[in-house]
Amino acid sequence: MTQPTMNPTSTGFNHIVAFEVAKSSLEVCILPGRECLSIANTPGQVRRLLKREMKRNQSGGLGPMLVICEATGGYERHVLEVAVELAIDCHRAHGSAVRGYAKYRRKRAKTDAIDVDLLADYGRQTEDLLLYHPPRPEQETLRRLQGRRKELQDMLLAENCRLEHASVERPSLERMIKVLDKELKRIEGEIARLIEADDTFRRNAELMQTIKGVGPVTAATMLAYMPELGQLKRSTVTALAGLAPFNRDTGKMSAPRHIHGGRRPVRNCLYMAAKSAIRYSPLFKQYADHLKAKGKSYKVVVTAVMRKLVITLNAIIRDQEPWKHAKTA
């Protein structure tokens, strides 16, 4: 799933067009009136329906209009693209958030008709929905290349693990490892050329790499999966990266804080960057040593450094200035 740039907005949508997305069809629920229908999952059908609702909105004075759908691994793209084309506010809902709303409504059954009805109510009643904004074409290309790089890395790791106990299949494994390694290098070359060719990518990548421990891979990952970097508050950027410690307190109990959710590719990459920063950057090493002296476990220390790292990267991109401790740390 791609993660587009997101901007918070207050609730206040009166005219809701909700889509329950399947591969070839769409279940639709429209508020007000709660009209339900099924259409094909094609740009033409979506465009025809939304244009009809725009005319209905104008003639009936229905107020702000929202298109809402769930993330379904890409099958929702026609809904999103047409909504953007027609300049209609659109929200791509996270499945777990909608299921949480269904539990709140005590709806245990799950069918497409029930889901789209709940989705429409979720869009009308939920405050501070995050509106969908499509990524730049270069952003989408970079994200897809980064995704392919990860797939190749996983396949290469699996083949190398099999090689350890191989016998008659060893020649086949060695050939596959050679092919995968060659393709991985080719994809990494494409990523490097794409970043170099785009002024914004190149400038931001150079700025991020002024921190010791942040290399080309980390910079490319942040560019691909955190397009909001430089535009967010500290608390928001750590939450998006999945590095915000959430409280678990009740009564007299105060449980340890745990990070949760966020964007896994960013978090995974920041883990390795944090380990490098602890080793090679005196400033981050000093911070890690301070936490160790307070009795913090290794995982807590690394997670804290990851959080400090993403906050620092956000500030660097925001200010468009190299890290102020680059020469001394």
Buried (B, 14 or more C-beta within 10 A) or exposed (E): EBBBBBEEBEEEBBBBBBBBBEEEBBBBBBBEEEEBEBBEBBBEBBBEBBEEBBEBBEEEEBEBBBBBBBBBEEBBBBBBBBBBEBEBBBBBBEEEEBBEBBEEEEBEEEEBEBBBBBBBBBBBEBEEBBBBEBBEEBBBBBBEBBBBBBEBEEBBEEBBEBBEEEEEEEEEBEEBBEBBBEBBEEBBEBBEEBBEEBEBBBEBBEBBBBBBBBBBBBBBBBBBBBBBBBEBEEEBBBBBBBBBBEEEEEEEEEEEBEBEBBBEBBBEBBBBBBBBBBEEBEBBBEBBEEBEEEEBEEEBBBBBBBBBBBBBBBBBBEEEEBBEBBEEB
